[in-house]
Amino acid sequence: MTAVKLSTLLKKANKNNYALAGLVVLGWEDALAFTQAADETGIPIILQAGPSCRAHTPVPILGKMFRYLSDQTKTPICCHIDHGYSLNECLEGMDSGFTSVMYDGSKLSLKSNINNTAKIAKLAKSYNISLEGEVGIVGYHNGKISEGTNLIEAKKFASESGIDAMAISVGNTHLQTSKIAKIDIKKIKDIQSVTNIPLVLHGSSGISYQMRKKIAYNTNVAKFNIGTELRMVAGNSLRENINKNIKIFDRLQLIRPTIIKIKNKTIQIIKNISVANG
């Protein structure tokens, strides 16, 4: 199936009271596992190339890889650039076949964030792709502290930036290895009362399955970004394979068994927040 825009998937999710997963790709193996999970369940997914992925593999290569996988998959797939911090980063994604980009200007003043995002939104529209923006800072575990999304700023950002999806900070934190996030559902509902734009929660590995499901079915959060949880599965599987096979030096033999474990965990994740076939 041909890759689809983020807005297509998220509007349908909001209309039918479920959410989808933005799955953070590091390489071929996890991208393949994610699309296999989508195929087996019939649940659409968002393949995401974040900064660490893009630092390891050139964006034009990632674009071709994502589009190839989406073409081989029966289920709708969005090919997404995550955390683009500049116009050039977003433009490279647009030129490389991605169907959605995220511009992250959350660390800037609200005025600069809106102005920059609006410029990229016009460009995205000319490419017929979607744009995600962020207002309020989502921090990092053992790193920069989150700064929650301000309701007035969220309303202004949503109405003036031209975005198709809005990432917000409501207790979510990047790179959490334990499910300890305390999500402010009231704040989510306050934000959705001032805009009908689909909402996004980055750092969702730190949110419990029960809470993800509750948020997915009862709010306008239509996309949960999941990275750390799946990286832990991959890392633990690879470590186990290496320790069990000390005489094997072919890294493909060592990596290949991780694919099925990533796929199985992905199925669990996407079923929890989604309904098959929308």
C-alpha positions in Angstrom: 0.0 0.0 0.0 1.2 3.5 -0.8 2.4 5.6 2.2 -0.2 7.9 3.6 -0.2 11.3 5.3 -0.2 11.6 9.1 -3.4 13.8 9.0 -5.3 11.0 7.2 -4.5 8.5 9.9 -5.0 10.8 12.9 -8.3 12.4 11.8 -9.7 8.9 11.4 -8.4 7.9 14.8 -10.0 10.9 16.5 -13.3 10.3 14.8 -13.4 6.7 15.9 -11.9 7.2 19.4 -8.6 5.3 19.2 -5.0 6.1 18.8 -1.9 5.0 16.8 1.7 4.5 17.6 4.6 6.5 16.2 7.3 3.9 16.3 10.9 5.1 16.5 13.1 3.4 13.9 16.8 2.9 14.4 17.5 0.6 11.4 16.2 -2.0 9.0 15.4 -4.6 11.6 13.0 -2.7 13.7 11.4 -1.0 10.7 10.7 -4.4 9.3 9.4 -5.7 12.6 7.0 -2.7 12.9 5.6 -3.2 9.4 5.2 -6.9 10.0 3.2 -6.1 13.1 1.0 -3.7 11.1 0.4 -6.3 8.5 -0.5 -9.0 11.0 -3.0 -6.8 12.9 -4.3 -4.6 10.2 -3.5 -1.6 12.4 -1.9 1.4 10.7 1.4 2.7 12.1 3.7 5.7 11.8 7.4 4.8 11.0 9.5 7.6 12.6 13.1 8.6 11.7 14.3 10.7 14.7 17.6 12.5 15.1 19.7 9.5 16.2 18.4 7.5 13.3 19.1 10.2 10.8 22.6 10.7 12.3 23.3 7.0 11.6 21.7 6.7 8.1 21.3 9.4 5.5 17.7 10.7 5.1 17.4 9.9 1.4 18.2 6.2 2.2 15.7 6.2 5.1 13.1 7.7 2.8 13.5 4.9 0.2 13.5 2.3 2.9 10.4 3.6 4.6 8.6 3.9 1.2 9.7 0.4 0.2 8.3 -1.1 3.4 5.1 0.8 3.1 4.7 -0.4 -0.5 5.1 -4.0 0.6 2.5 -3.6 3.4 -1.2 -4.0 3.1 -1.9 -1.7 6.0 -1.6 2.1 5.7 1.8 3.4 6.8 2.9 7.0 7.5 6.6 7.8 6.9 7.5 10.5 9.4 10.5 12.7 10.2 10.5 13.1 14.0 12.1 16.2 15.7 13.3 18.2 12.8 14.9 21.2 14.4 15.3 23.3 11.3 13.7 24.1 7.9 16.5 22.2 6.2 16.0 19.1 8.2 12.3 19.1 7.4 12.9 19.9 3.7 15.3 17.1 3.3 12.6 14.7 4.6 10.1 16.2 2.2 12.5 15.8 -0.7 13.2 12.2 0.3 9.7 10.8 0.2 8.5 11.2 3.7 4.7 11.8 4.0 4.9 13.7 7.3 7.5 15.8 9.1 7.7 17.2 12.6 9.2 20.6 13.2 10.2 21.0 16.9 10.5 24.6 17.8 9.3 24.0 21.4 12.5 25.4 22.9 12.0 28.8 21.1 9.7 31.6 22.2 6.1 31.1 21.2 6.3 33.8 18.6 9.4 32.2 16.9 7.9 28.7 17.2 4.7 29.8 15.5 6.5 31.8 12.8 8.9 29.0 11.9 6.2 26.3 12.0 3.9 28.3 9.8 6.6 28.7 7.1 7.2 24.9 7.2 3.5 24.3 7.1 3.1 26.2 3.9 6.0 24.2 2.4 4.5 20.9 3.6 1.2 21.7 2.0 2.9 22.3 -1.3 4.4 18.8 -1.0 1.0 17.4 0.0 2.3 16.1 3.3 1.5 16.6 7.0 3.2 18.6 9.6 3.4 18.0 13.4 4.4 20.8 15.7 5.1 21.0 19.5 4.2 23.5 22.1 5.5 23.1 25.7 8.7 21.2 26.3 8.8 17.4 26.7 11.9 16.8 28.7 14.2 13.8 29.0 14.7 11.2 31.8 17.8 12.2 33.7 18.1 15.3 31.5 16.2 18.5 30.6 13.1 18.9 32.8 9.7 19.1 31.0 7.9 22.4 30.9 4.2 21.7 30.6 2.1 23.0 27.8 0.3 26.3 28.6 -3.4 26.3 27.6 -3.4 29.8 26.1 -0.2 29.1 24.2 -1.6 25.8 22.9 -4.7 27.6 21.6 -2.6 30.3 19.8 -0.1 27.8 18.4 -2.9 25.5 17.1 -4.7 28.4 15.4 -1.8 30.2 13.9 0.9 27.6 13.0 -0.9 25.6 10.3 -0.1 22.2 11.9 -2.0 19.0 11.4 -1.0 17.4 14.7 0.2 19.0 18.0 2.6 17.4 20.5 2.0 18.5 24.0 3.7 18.2 27.4 1.3 16.9 30.1 3.6 14.7 32.3 5.2 12.7 29.5 9.0 12.4 29.4 11.4 11.1 26.7 13.6 8.0 27.4 11.8 6.7 30.4 12.7 3.0 31.0 10.0 2.5 33.7 6.2 3.3 33.3 6.2 6.0 36.0 4.8 9.0 34.0 1.9 10.8 35.7 -0.2 12.1 32.9 -2.5 15.1 33.5 -5.7 14.0 31.7 -7.5 17.1 32.7 -4.9 19.2 31.0 -5.3 17.1 27.8 -9.1 17.7 27.9 -8.5 21.4 28.6 -6.3 21.6 25.5 -8.7 19.7 23.3 -11.5 22.1 24.4 -9.7 24.9 22.6 -8.6 23.1 19.4 -9.8 20.1 17.4 -6.3 19.3 16.1 -5.2 15.7 16.9 -2.8 15.6 19.9 0.5 13.7 20.2 2.3 12.4 23.3 6.0 12.0 22.9 7.9 9.9 25.5 5.0 7.4 25.7 7.2 4.5 26.8 6.9 5.9 30.3 3.1 5.7 30.2 1.4 2.5 31.5 -0.6 0.4 29.1 -3.7 1.0 31.1 -3.2 4.8 31.0 -2.4 4.8 27.3 -5.6 2.9 26.6 -7.6 5.3 28.8 -6.1 8.3 27.0 -6.6 6.8 23.5 -10.3 6.0 24.0 -11.3 9.1 26.0 -9.3 12.1 24.6 -8.1 13.6 21.3 -4.6 12.1 21.7 -4.3 10.2 18.4 -0.6 9.4 18.4 1.7 7.9 21.1 5.4 8.0 20.3 7.1 4.8 21.4 10.9 4.3 21.2 12.6 3.4 24.5 10.3 0.5 25.2 11.1 -1.2 21.9 14.8 -0.4 22.1 14.9 -2.2 25.4 13.4 -5.3 23.7 15.9 -5.2 20.9 18.8 -4.6 23.2 17.9 -7.4 25.6 17.3 -9.8 22.8 20.6 -9.0 21.1 22.5 -9.3 24.3 20.9 -12.7 24.9 21.8 -13.9 21.4 25.4 -12.8 21.7 25.9 -14.5 25.1 24.3 -17.7 23.9 26.3 -17.8 20.6 29.8 -16.8 21.5 31.3 -18.6 18.4 29.0 -16.7 15.9 30.5 -13.6 14.4 28.0 -12.9 11.6 26.1 -10.0 13.0 23.1 -10.8 10.8 22.7 -14.1 12.6 22.9 -12.3 15.9 20.5 -9.6 15.0 17.9 -11.6 13.0 16.2 -13.2 16.1 15.5 -9.7 17.5 13.0 -9.0 14.7 10.3 -11.4 15.9 10.6 -10.2 19.5 10.3 -6.5 18.4 7.3 -7.5 16.2 5.6 -9.3 19.1 6.0 -6.4 21.5 4.8 -4.0 18.7 1.7 -6.0 18.3 1.0 -5.7 22.0 1.6 -1.9 21.9 -0.6 -1.1 18.9 -3.5 -3.4 19.9 -3.7 -1.7 23.3 -4.5 1.7 21.8 -6.0 0.9 18.5 -8.9 -1.0 16.8 -8.0 -3.2 13.8 -8.6 -1.6 10.5 -9.8 1.6 12.1 
